[in-house]
Each structure stands twice: as structure tokens, then as C-alpha cells.
Amino acid sequence: MENEVSENARLESTTINLLTDFGFKRIFGTEAYKKNLIRFLNAFLKEYIGTIRDIDYRPTEQLGLLEKEKRLIYDVFCSTKKDDRIIVEMQKASQEFIRDRVIAYSARSISNSLKKGDRKYNFPKVISIILVDFELADLKDSERYMQRVTLRDDENQKFSEKVAFVLIDLTKFAAQTDFGQLPGAREKWCYAIKNMWRMSDGDIPAADTTFRELYEECKLSKLSDMEKEEYEKSILEYDDVKDAIEYNRRLAHNEGREEGLVEARLLLAKNMLAKGLAPSLIAEISGLTEVEVLALAQE
């Protein structure tokens, strides 16, 4: 019943789902709408790097120093005028190695910024914001929706200001919440990203210009015919991922944790291959390696 209600709401929606790859990158990763990214970053990062006036988008594909090193692709990657680097990621599927992934992405940005001959290791600050549409284990039994990580020693003294991580659990923001009653900009951004596709014109107070503008820019009527086709593909991929995750969860529960997880990952990968999803995305969601996914594709 819940899935039917959700499907009906999606079909009747007049606004973009910001949890989709297309929606998130359009509103936060394009020059035309970069004021949204600046406002979002100022809500969460002011205490780390001060007020951001402008940003420059940087290439989202990050290659390693050696050919054999894994290629990394960020959702959004930008720098401030002070050259602070900011990575913004939207993760729809629960990942066993989410912490390792976050660290690896930051480390690649650092290594790629080092200049030959620089003995002072004068690399810029690298801050990662990871929004996840699944329950973060560290916040599971807490009212907290955000986990902030900096480099400190065992006496909680600051070790370095160069690296910081902000993880945000979007599942904490139920659609039934009154938008106007949310306590601050951070909560409003989280709610809007999680629920924009469900929202209607009357949900956002007229005086709240930031989110009124965001709402207007998320209207499906703003999309060209070609963009609408891209968005529909992104919606189908999003739905496939969510269905596969739920199937994976049920199978692991029914078969027993150890054996069930192995079997679930294989079946999940085969399922998504049949739906035409990219092997890199399948590997990310299933927990298999890309080599294992490609081997399954040959069977």
C-alpha cells in the first residue's frame, strides 16, 4: 500500500526529485543554479571556512597518479575563491564501506592538488559533505541527523584543519513535517532535498525567499523536452536502485546474515545488470567489485 501511495505521488508530482542523479546535479552542480550550492554550503560549512561568496566548479572525474589506480567520480566538486576544495555527494544506497569511500575521495583530491617540488605540502582544505538516503549506523538510535568529523588527537585537541567530513542522514526528515516550523536553514535544506518531489506551492512560506526560489527552479515545467527524457531515465534508475535495495534487505533477512548477504549481493547484481545499470553503479550498490560484476555479465 505504501509503495502504491508513493508511486501515485510521484506521478502527480510537479517538481524534480532531488534524490535522483539528474535532479541533484542539475540544481547543485550546474553554473545556472550555483547560488543554490553556495547557499547550501554556507548553511553547513561557515564554521569551517567562513562565508562563501562564490565557487568555481571543478572536473568531477579524478584520476589517480598511476594508470592502475581507481578512477573516482564525484557528484559535485568545487573550490572557493580561497581555493578550499569541497566535495558534495548524494548516496542513495547503503554502503558497507561508506567511511572508507569518504576518506578515499578526500585523499584523491589532496593528492591531485599537490604540486611537484612543494616540500611544505601546501594543499588546500578539503571538506566533504555526504548526504545519504539511508540510515547511518552511527546515528541510528539518536535524534541527530548530522555527523561531523575533524582531525583531532586522543585528548580532543585539533590536529589539522585541512580535512573535515560532514555526513547527513536524510531519512530523519519525514514528509509530514511542517516546513515553516523547521528550526533553521540546515534542517530546511535537508527537508527540501529529501521531499522536494512531494512538495506543493503552499508548503513554503512566501517570506522564505531562498526556498521559494529553490521550489520554482525545481518545477518540471522548467525542463526542456530533452531534459525531461533525461529526468525520466534518472527516475527509473532511482526506482530500480530502491527496489533492488529492498530485495537485497529481504533476502539477507530470510537466508541468514552471512550466507544471505553473499547470495543477496549476487542476485542484486544480476538483477541490476538485467535492468541495464552501469557496472560501476552496480558494484557501488551491491558491495561486489567491478571485476566481479563484469564476470557476472559474461555468464
TIKOLNU-216665 format. One record per residue (C-alpha): residue in three letters; x, y, z. Coordinates in steps of 0.2 Angstrom, whole numbers. Example, Ala and Ser with C-alpha at 12.3 -4.5 7.8 and 13.67 -1.06 7.14 Angstrom:
+------+-------+-------+-------+
| resn |     u |     v |     w |
+------+-------+-------+-------+
|  Ala |    62 |   -22 |    39 |
|  Ser |    68 |    -5 |    36 |
+------+-------+-------+-------+
***
This chain:
+------+-------+-------+-------+
| resn |     u |     v |     w |
+------+-------+-------+-------+
|  Met |     0 |     0 |     0 |
|  Glu |    14 |    12 |     5 |
|  Asn |    23 |     9 |   -12 |
|  Glu |     6 |    12 |   -21 |
|  Val |     4 |    29 |   -12 |
|  Ser |    22 |    34 |   -16 |
|  Glu |    20 |    29 |   -34 |
|  Asn |     4 |    40 |   -36 |
|  Ala |    13 |    54 |   -28 |
|  Arg |    27 |    53 |   -40 |
|  Leu |    16 |    53 |   -55 |
|  Glu |     7 |    68 |   -49 |
|  Ser |    22 |    77 |   -44 |
|  Thr |    26 |    94 |   -52 |
|  Thr |    43 |    96 |   -45 |
|  Ile |    60 |    87 |   -48 |
|  Asn |    65 |    73 |   -36 |
|  Leu |    82 |    80 |   -29 |
|  Leu |    87 |    62 |   -24 |
|  Thr |    89 |    57 |   -42 |
|  Asp |   106 |    59 |   -51 |
|  Phe |    99 |    71 |   -63 |
|  Gly |    89 |    82 |   -51 |
|  Phe |   104 |    83 |   -38 |
|  Lys |   117 |    88 |   -51 |
|  Arg |   105 |   100 |   -61 |
|  Ile |   101 |   110 |   -45 |
|  Phe |   118 |   109 |   -36 |
|  Gly |   131 |   105 |   -50 |
|  Thr |   127 |   117 |   -64 |
|  Glu |   133 |   135 |   -67 |
|  Ala |   115 |   141 |   -70 |
|  Tyr |   109 |   136 |   -52 |
|  Lys |   125 |   138 |   -42 |
|  Lys |   118 |   150 |   -30 |
|  Asn |   109 |   135 |   -23 |
|  Leu |   125 |   126 |   -20 |
|  Ile |   133 |   142 |   -12 |
|  Arg |   118 |   144 |     0 |
|  Phe |   118 |   126 |     5 |
|  Leu |   137 |   126 |     8 |
|  Asn |   135 |   142 |    19 |
|  Ala |   122 |   133 |    29 |
|  Phe |   134 |   119 |    34 |
|  Leu |   152 |   125 |    32 |
|  Lys |   153 |   143 |    38 |
|  Glu |   162 |   137 |    54 |
|  Tyr |   175 |   128 |    44 |
|  Ile |   179 |   140 |    30 |
|  Gly |   169 |   156 |    33 |
|  Thr |   156 |   164 |    22 |
|  Ile |   157 |   158 |     4 |
|  Arg |   154 |   172 |    -9 |
|  Asp |   157 |   162 |   -25 |
|  Ile |   163 |   145 |   -31 |
|  Asp |   171 |   138 |   -46 |
|  Tyr |   165 |   120 |   -52 |
|  Arg |   180 |   108 |   -55 |
|  Pro |   181 |    92 |   -65 |
|  Thr |   171 |    79 |   -56 |
|  Glu |   182 |    65 |   -63 |
|  Gln |   198 |    62 |   -53 |
|  Leu |   211 |    51 |   -60 |
|  Gly |   225 |    43 |   -50 |
|  Leu |   243 |    46 |   -52 |
|  Leu |   246 |    29 |   -59 |
|  Glu |   235 |    20 |   -73 |
|  Lys |   231 |     6 |   -61 |
|  Glu |   223 |    17 |   -48 |
|  Lys |   204 |    18 |   -47 |
|  Arg |   195 |    32 |   -56 |
|  Leu |   184 |    42 |   -44 |
|  Ile |   169 |    52 |   -50 |
|  Tyr |   161 |    65 |   -38 |
|  Asp |   143 |    71 |   -39 |
|  Val |   149 |    89 |   -37 |
|  Phe |   166 |    96 |   -34 |
|  Cys |   170 |   114 |   -32 |
|  Ser |   183 |   127 |   -25 |
|  Thr |   180 |   143 |   -16 |
|  Lys |   190 |   159 |   -20 |
|  Lys |   202 |   154 |    -6 |
|  Asp |   205 |   138 |   -15 |
|  Asp |   196 |   127 |    -2 |
|  Arg |   190 |   111 |   -11 |
|  Ile |   173 |   105 |    -7 |
|  Ile |   166 |    88 |   -12 |
|  Val |   147 |    85 |   -12 |
|  Glu |   140 |    68 |   -14 |
|  Met |   122 |    60 |   -14 |
|  Gln |   122 |    42 |    -9 |
|  Lys |   105 |    33 |   -12 |
|  Ala |   111 |    15 |    -7 |
|  Ser |   118 |     9 |    10 |
|  Gln |   136 |     5 |     8 |
|  Glu |   147 |    -6 |    20 |
|  Phe |   162 |     5 |    17 |
|  Ile |   155 |    22 |    17 |
|  Arg |   168 |    29 |    29 |
|  Asp |   182 |    22 |    18 |
|  Arg |   174 |    29 |     2 |
|  Val |   173 |    47 |    10 |
|  Ile |   191 |    46 |    16 |
|  Ala |   197 |    40 |    -1 |
|  Tyr |   188 |    54 |   -11 |
|  Ser |   196 |    67 |     0 |
|  Ala |   213 |    59 |    -1 |
|  Arg |   212 |    59 |   -20 |
|  Ser |   208 |    77 |   -20 |
|  Ile |   223 |    81 |    -9 |
|  Ser |   235 |    70 |   -19 |
|  Asn |   229 |    79 |   -35 |
|  Ser |   232 |    96 |   -28 |
|  Leu |   250 |    93 |   -23 |
|  Lys |   262 |   102 |   -34 |
|  Lys |   279 |    95 |   -39 |
|  Gly |   293 |   102 |   -29 |
|  Asp |   282 |   108 |   -15 |
|  Arg |   291 |   102 |     1 |
|  Lys |   278 |   111 |    13 |
|  Tyr |   264 |   100 |     7 |
|  Asn |   254 |   116 |     4 |
|  Phe |   237 |   108 |    -1 |
|  Pro |   221 |   117 |     1 |
|  Lys |   207 |   112 |    14 |
|  Val |   196 |    98 |     8 |
|  Ile |   179 |    96 |    15 |
|  Ser |   167 |    83 |    10 |
|  Ile |   148 |    83 |    13 |
|  Ile |   139 |    67 |    10 |
|  Leu |   120 |    66 |    10 |
|  Val |   113 |    49 |    12 |
|  Asp |    96 |    42 |     9 |
|  Phe |    98 |    28 |    21 |
|  Glu |   100 |    26 |    39 |
|  Leu |   118 |    30 |    46 |
|  Ala |   123 |    17 |    59 |
|  Asp |   131 |    30 |    70 |
|  Leu |   115 |    40 |    71 |
|  Lys |   103 |    25 |    72 |
|  Asp |    97 |    27 |    90 |
|  Ser |    99 |    46 |    90 |
|  Glu |    89 |    61 |    86 |
|  Arg |   105 |    68 |    77 |
|  Tyr |   104 |    69 |    58 |
|  Met |   122 |    75 |    56 |
|  Gln |   139 |    68 |    60 |
|  Arg |   154 |    80 |    58 |
|  Val |   171 |    73 |    58 |
|  Thr |   188 |    83 |    60 |
|  Leu |   206 |    78 |    64 |
|  Arg |   209 |    78 |    82 |
|  Asp |   220 |    68 |    94 |
|  Asp |   216 |    57 |   109 |
|  Glu |   214 |    72 |   120 |
|  Asn |   202 |    80 |   108 |
|  Gln |   215 |    93 |   103 |
|  Lys |   214 |    99 |    85 |
|  Phe |   227 |    90 |    74 |
|  Ser |   223 |    98 |    57 |
|  Glu |   210 |   110 |    50 |
|  Lys |   214 |   104 |    32 |
|  Val |   201 |    89 |    31 |
|  Ala |   184 |    88 |    38 |
|  Phe |   169 |    77 |    34 |
|  Val |   150 |    81 |    36 |
|  Leu |   138 |    66 |    34 |
|  Ile |   119 |    69 |    34 |
|  Asp |   106 |    56 |    36 |
|  Leu |    91 |    62 |    26 |
|  Thr |    80 |    48 |    32 |
|  Lys |    77 |    59 |    48 |
|  Phe |    66 |    71 |    38 |
|  Ala |    49 |    64 |    37 |
|  Ala |    37 |    71 |    23 |
|  Gln |    24 |    75 |    36 |
|  Thr |    34 |    89 |    44 |
|  Asp |    28 |   107 |    43 |
|  Phe |    42 |   116 |    33 |
|  Gly |    38 |   133 |    41 |
|  Gln |    41 |   125 |    58 |
|  Leu |    59 |   118 |    54 |
|  Pro |    71 |   127 |    66 |
|  Gly |    85 |   133 |    54 |
|  Ala |    92 |   133 |    37 |
|  Arg |   101 |   116 |    39 |
|  Glu |    85 |   107 |    43 |
|  Lys |    76 |   116 |    28 |
|  Trp |    89 |   111 |    16 |
|  Cys |    89 |    93 |    22 |
|  Tyr |    70 |    93 |    21 |
|  Ala |    69 |   101 |     4 |
|  Ile |    82 |    89 |    -4 |
|  Lys |    73 |    74 |     3 |
|  Asn |    55 |    79 |    -1 |
|  Met |    55 |    92 |   -15 |
|  Trp |    46 |    80 |   -26 |
|  Arg |    32 |    79 |   -14 |
|  Met |    30 |    97 |   -10 |
|  Ser |    17 |   109 |   -17 |
|  Asp |    16 |   128 |   -19 |
|  Gly |     8 |   131 |    -2 |
|  Asp |    21 |   122 |     8 |
|  Ile |    34 |   136 |     9 |
|  Pro |    30 |   152 |    17 |
|  Ala |    31 |   167 |     5 |
|  Ala |    43 |   176 |    15 |
|  Asp |    56 |   162 |    14 |
|  Thr |    64 |   168 |    -2 |
|  Thr |    78 |   156 |    -3 |
|  Phe |    67 |   141 |    -3 |
|  Arg |    53 |   149 |   -13 |
|  Glu |    67 |   152 |   -27 |
|  Leu |    73 |   134 |   -25 |
|  Tyr |    55 |   127 |   -27 |
|  Glu |    52 |   137 |   -43 |
|  Glu |    68 |   131 |   -50 |
|  Cys |    63 |   113 |   -47 |
|  Lys |    47 |   114 |   -56 |
|  Leu |    46 |   101 |   -70 |
|  Ser |    39 |   114 |   -82 |
|  Lys |    57 |   122 |   -82 |
|  Leu |    64 |   107 |   -91 |
|  Ser |    66 |   106 |  -110 |
|  Asp |    59 |    90 |  -119 |
|  Met |    77 |    83 |  -119 |
|  Glu |    79 |    86 |  -101 |
|  Lys |    63 |    78 |   -97 |
|  Glu |    69 |    62 |  -106 |
|  Glu |    85 |    63 |   -95 |
|  Tyr |    75 |    65 |   -79 |
|  Glu |    63 |    51 |   -83 |
|  Lys |    78 |    39 |   -86 |
|  Ser |    85 |    45 |   -69 |
|  Ile |    69 |    42 |   -61 |
|  Leu |    68 |    24 |   -67 |
|  Glu |    86 |    21 |   -62 |
|  Tyr |    82 |    28 |   -44 |
|  Asp |    67 |    17 |   -43 |
|  Asp |    77 |     2 |   -49 |
|  Val |    90 |     5 |   -36 |
|  Lys |    77 |     7 |   -22 |
|  Asp |    68 |    -9 |   -27 |
|  Ala |    85 |   -18 |   -28 |
|  Ile |    90 |   -12 |   -11 |
|  Glu |    73 |   -18 |    -3 |
|  Tyr |    75 |   -35 |   -12 |
|  Asn |    93 |   -37 |    -5 |
|  Arg |    87 |   -32 |    13 |
|  Arg |    73 |   -45 |    12 |
|  Leu |    84 |   -59 |     5 |
|  Ala |    98 |   -56 |    18 |
|  His |    85 |   -57 |    32 |
|  Asn |    77 |   -73 |    25 |
|  Glu |    93 |   -83 |    21 |
|  Gly |   103 |   -78 |    37 |
|  Arg |   115 |   -64 |    39 |
|  Glu |   132 |   -72 |    32 |
|  Glu |   126 |   -83 |    18 |
|  Gly |   111 |   -72 |    14 |
|  Leu |   122 |   -57 |    11 |
|  Val |   133 |   -66 |    -1 |
|  Glu |   118 |   -73 |   -11 |
|  Ala |   109 |   -56 |   -10 |
|  Arg |   124 |   -47 |   -17 |
|  Leu |   125 |   -59 |   -32 |
|  Leu |   106 |   -59 |   -35 |
|  Leu |   106 |   -40 |   -33 |
|  Ala |   120 |   -38 |   -46 |
|  Lys |   112 |   -49 |   -58 |
|  Asn |    95 |   -40 |   -56 |
|  Met |   103 |   -23 |   -60 |
|  Leu |   113 |   -30 |   -74 |
|  Ala |    96 |   -36 |   -82 |
|  Lys |    89 |   -18 |   -80 |
|  Gly |   104 |   -11 |   -89 |
|  Leu |   113 |    -1 |   -75 |
|  Ala |   131 |     3 |   -76 |
|  Pro |   143 |   -10 |   -69 |
|  Ser |   152 |     4 |   -58 |
|  Leu |   135 |     9 |   -51 |
|  Ile |   131 |   -10 |   -48 |
|  Ala |   147 |   -13 |   -39 |
|  Glu |   144 |     3 |   -28 |
|  Ile |   127 |    -3 |   -23 |
|  Ser |   130 |   -22 |   -21 |
|  Gly |   147 |   -22 |   -12 |
|  Leu |   155 |   -33 |   -26 |
|  Thr |   170 |   -27 |   -36 |
|  Glu |   168 |   -20 |   -53 |
|  Val |   178 |   -36 |   -60 |
|  Glu |   165 |   -47 |   -51 |
|  Val |   151 |   -38 |   -59 |
|  Leu |   158 |   -39 |   -76 |
|  Ala |   161 |   -58 |   -73 |
|  Leu |   143 |   -60 |   -69 |
|  Ala |   138 |   -50 |   -85 |
|  Gln |   148 |   -64 |   -95 |
|  Glu |   138 |   -78 |   -88 |
+------+-------+-------+-------+
***
